[in-house]
Amino acid sequence: MTGIQRGISRGLHGQIVEVMAQRILSGQIPEGSTINVPDLQADLGVSLTAVREALKVLTAKGLVDARQKRGTFVRPRSDWNLLDADMIRWHFDDDDVRPELLEELHEVRGIVEPAAARLAAVRASDAQIDLLDTALAAMSSATNDLDAAEADVAFHKALLAATGNELLTKMEVVIETGLAGRDRLVHKVKSSDDPVPSHARVVDAVRAHDPEGAELAMRELLAKAAEDLSAVRKTTGRGGK
């Protein structure tokens, strides 16, 4: 089964890229192996031009390369652009998410978000605090897991933006994509606790321009997230600390 479907909203080109990427990420096409492009084209049932265009996308993301005499091959994992938004999403779309990925995401959040909360408490404008309040309101009114996850992502994006640090704000690529995937996994295995109080404590500290309080509130929020991941690990054999 190729996973290529005609007549659906996502374009054929995008499907080919995703199918090929998943084969590499899952190890079905191992690191260092040569890709037989005509065989791949026949397997997917698409044109050779379509496969070559998809390979260009995967080349840009560091997954594959092509050289004279060697042909097209899968690059080592150390060369992959793991911070690319599509790469993060493809990892979480996999039916068997690596436990290490969830652990690494939580470690990144533990480094970035408490510091972001501290900076936001010093620098956030009234408009940025309004965005945090809007995300909280959406979280409070969410009636399903999808809406709750979207509100959660909006909150953390707004917090990064409130730091006033353009480079730090770019971390939203990792936080947003990874957090959405993590939320989907957590909601599959456990009922959702009310997320509003823990997030509201962060906003209250930011509004009060209390950097220590904001950092502490974020660390407490992340401690709860760690408990959720432990629940995923116990239920499914996946997850992080």
SULLIN-V684078 format. One record per pair of residues at least 6 apart in sequence whose ideal C-beta (glycine too) atoms are under 8 Angstrom apart, sorted by the first residue. I is the first residue (numbers start at 1). J is the second residue. D is the distance in whole Angstrom. If there is no record, write none. Layout:
BEGIN
I:J:D / I:J:D
END
This chain:
BEGIN
2:19:6 / 2:43:7 / 2:44:5 / 2:45:6 / 3:15:7 / 3:18:8 / 3:19:4 / 3:22:8 / 4:12:7 / 4:15:5 / 4:16:7 / 4:19:6 / 4:44:6 / 4:45:6 / 4:46:6 / 5:15:7 / 6:12:7 / 12:46:7 / 12:50:7 / 13:50:7 / 13:53:6 / 13:54:7 / 16:44:6 / 16:46:6 / 16:50:6 / 16:51:7 / 16:53:8 / 16:54:4 / 17:54:5 / 17:57:5 / 17:58:7 / 18:90:7 / 18:93:8 / 19:44:7 / 20:29:8 / 20:40:7 / 20:51:8 / 20:54:6 / 20:55:7 / 20:58:6 / 21:58:6 / 21:61:8 / 21:63:7 / 21:86:8 / 21:87:8 / 21:90:5 / 22:28:8 / 22:90:6 / 22:93:7 / 22:94:7 / 23:29:5 / 24:58:7 / 24:63:5 / 24:64:7 / 24:74:6 / 25:90:6 / 25:91:6 / 25:94:6 / 26:94:6 / 26:96:8 / 29:35:7 / 29:74:6 / 30:74:7 / 31:74:5 / 31:75:7 / 31:76:5 / 31:77:6 / 32:73:7 / 32:74:6 / 32:76:7 / 33:73:6 / 33:74:5 / 34:70:7 / 34:71:5 / 34:72:7 / 34:73:5 / 35:55:8 / 35:64:7 / 35:71:7 / 35:72:4 / 35:73:6 / 35:74:7 / 37:48:7 / 37:51:6 / 37:52:7 / 37:55:7 / 37:71:8 / 37:72:6 / 38:48:7 / 40:51:6 / 41:47:7 / 41:48:5 / 41:50:8 / 41:51:5 / 44:51:7 / 55:64:6 / 55:66:7 / 55:72:6 / 58:64:5 / 59:65:6 / 59:66:7 / 61:80:7 / 61:81:5 / 61:84:5 / 61:86:7 / 61:87:6 / 62:75:6 / 62:79:5 / 62:80:5 / 62:81:4 / 63:74:7 / 63:75:6 / 63:80:6 / 64:72:6 / 64:73:7 / 64:74:6 / 64:75:6 / 65:72:7 / 65:73:6 / 65:75:5 / 66:72:4 / 66:73:8 / 67:73:8 / 80:87:7 / 81:87:6 / 82:88:7 / 83:173:7 / 83:174:6 / 84:173:8 / 85:173:5 / 85:176:8 / 85:177:5 / 88:173:8 / 88:174:7 / 88:177:4 / 88:178:5 / 88:181:7 / 89:177:5 / 89:181:7 / 91:97:7 / 91:98:7 / 91:101:6 / 91:181:7 / 92:101:8 / 92:177:7 / 92:178:7 / 92:180:8 / 92:181:3 / 92:182:7 / 92:184:7 / 92:185:8 / 93:181:8 / 96:238:7 / 97:181:7 / 97:185:7 / 97:238:6 / 99:233:7 / 99:238:5 / 99:239:6 / 99:240:6 / 100:240:8 / 102:182:6 / 102:185:8 / 102:229:6 / 102:232:7 / 102:238:7 / 102:239:5 / 102:240:4 / 103:229:8 / 103:240:4 / 103:241:6 / 104:240:8 / 105:174:8 / 105:178:4 / 105:179:8 / 105:182:6 / 105:240:7 / 106:222:7 / 106:225:7 / 106:226:6 / 106:229:6 / 106:240:5 / 106:241:7 / 108:171:8 / 108:174:6 / 108:175:8 / 108:178:8 / 109:175:7 / 109:179:8 / 109:222:6 / 109:225:7 / 110:219:8 / 110:222:6 / 112:160:8 / 112:168:7 / 112:171:5 / 112:175:7 / 113:156:7 / 113:159:7 / 113:175:7 / 113:218:5 / 113:222:7 / 114:215:5 / 114:218:5 / 114:219:5 / 114:222:7 / 115:215:7 / 116:159:6 / 116:160:5 / 116:162:8 / 116:163:5 / 116:168:6 / 116:171:8 / 116:218:8 / 117:159:6 / 117:202:6 / 117:205:7 / 117:206:7 / 117:211:8 / 117:214:4 / 117:215:5 / 117:217:7 / 117:218:4 / 118:211:4 / 118:212:7 / 118:214:6 / 118:215:4 / 119:162:8 / 119:163:4 / 119:164:7 / 119:165:6 / 119:168:7 / 119:211:8 / 120:128:7 / 120:159:6 / 120:162:4 / 120:163:5 / 120:206:5 / 120:214:6 / 121:205:6 / 121:206:5 / 121:208:8 / 121:209:6 / 121:210:6 / 121:211:4 / 121:213:7 / 121:214:4 / 121:215:8 / 122:209:7 / 122:211:6 / 123:162:7 / 123:163:6 / 123:164:4 / 124:132:8 / 124:162:4 / 124:164:8 / 124:206:5 / 124:207:8 / 125:162:8 / 128:158:7 / 128:161:6 / 128:162:4 / 129:162:7 / 129:203:7 / 129:206:6 / 129:207:6 / 131:154:8 / 131:158:4 / 131:161:7 / 131:162:8 / 132:155:7 / 132:158:5 / 132:159:7 / 132:162:7 / 132:202:8 / 132:203:5 / 132:206:7 / 133:203:7 / 134:154:8 / 134:158:8 / 135:151:6 / 135:152:8 / 135:154:4 / 135:155:4 / 135:158:5 / 135:199:8 / 136:151:8 / 136:155:7 / 136:196:6 / 136:199:6 / 136:200:6 / 136:203:6 / 138:147:7 / 138:150:7 / 138:151:4 / 138:154:6 / 139:148:6 / 139:151:4 / 139:152:7 / 139:155:7 / 139:195:6 / 139:196:5 / 139:199:6 / 140:196:5 / 141:147:8 / 142:148:4 / 142:150:8 / 142:151:5 / 145:183:7 / 145:184:8 / 145:187:4 / 145:192:6 / 148:183:7 / 148:187:8 / 148:192:6 / 148:195:7 / 149:179:8 / 149:180:6 / 149:183:4 / 149:184:7 / 149:187:7 / 150:180:8 / 152:179:6 / 152:183:6 / 152:195:7 / 152:199:8 / 153:175:8 / 153:176:5 / 153:179:6 / 153:180:5 / 153:183:8 / 155:199:6 / 156:172:8 / 156:175:5 / 156:176:7 / 156:179:6 / 157:172:5 / 157:175:7 / 157:176:6 / 159:202:7 / 159:206:8 / 160:168:6 / 160:169:5 / 160:171:6 / 160:172:5 / 160:175:7 / 161:169:5 / 161:172:8 / 162:206:7 / 163:169:7 / 182:225:8 / 182:229:7 / 185:232:5 / 185:236:8 / 185:238:7 / 185:239:7 / 186:192:8 / 186:228:5 / 186:229:7 / 186:231:7 / 186:232:6 / 189:231:6 / 189:232:5 / 189:235:4 / 189:236:6 / 190:228:7 / 190:231:5 / 190:232:8 / 190:235:7 / 193:224:8 / 198:217:7 / 198:220:6 / 198:221:4 / 198:224:6 / 199:221:7 / 201:217:4 / 201:220:7 / 201:221:8 / 202:214:6 / 202:217:4 / 202:218:5 / 202:221:6 / 204:213:8 / 204:217:8 / 205:211:8 / 205:213:4 / 205:214:4 / 205:216:8 / 205:217:5 / 206:214:5 / 226:240:8 / 226:241:6 / 229:239:5 / 229:240:4 / 229:241:7 / 230:239:7 / 230:240:8 / 230:241:7 / 231:239:7 / 232:238:6 / 232:239:4 / 232:240:8 / 233:239:3 / 233:240:7
END
